[in-house]
């Protein structure tokens, strides 16, 4: 089971991850990205990896 995380210190809240993979990522009240749930991330792992690879600040990590 993979673990998907967003480093809030690196995230700039651009929303690219939420646009790329809306089933996994959302912009939260602080304006930064967050993972909706690990279950959603694992069910959409390929999509989560795509979002991680397109993140301009490399704030998204996927650990398998």
Secondary structure by P-SEA (a helix, b strand, c coil): cbbbbbcccccccccccccccccccccccccbbbbccaaaaaaaaaaaaaaaaacccccccccc
